[in-house]
Amino acid sequence: MRKTADNPQVKTAKTYSVLAVFYVVMMLLPHGNAFLG
């Protein structure tokens, strides 16, 4: 996927990357289960 940085798909990929990292952090944190139910 070699597109320009202003490509919507690139922006979406970056967003999903941030969400994925956030999700993993929540899973690893002791109080992560409280947020995930």
C-alpha positions, -999 to 999 in steps of 0.1 A, spaced: 0 0 0 22 28 -13 -1 58 -14 2 94 -4 -2 103 33 -34 122 27 -50 91 13 -82 82 32 -72 45 34 -38 55 50 -57 76 75 -80 47 83 -51 23 87 -34 47 111 -67 50 131 -70 13 133 -34 10 145 -41 34 173 -72 16 183 -54 -17 182 -27 -4 205 -52 11 228 -71 -22 230 -40 -42 238 -30 -17 265 -65 -20 280 -62 -58 279 -28 -57 297 -37 -32 323 -51 -46 357 -83 -26 354 -87 -33 317 -115 -59 323 -135 -31 340 -136 -12 307 -143 -42 286 -170 -55 308 
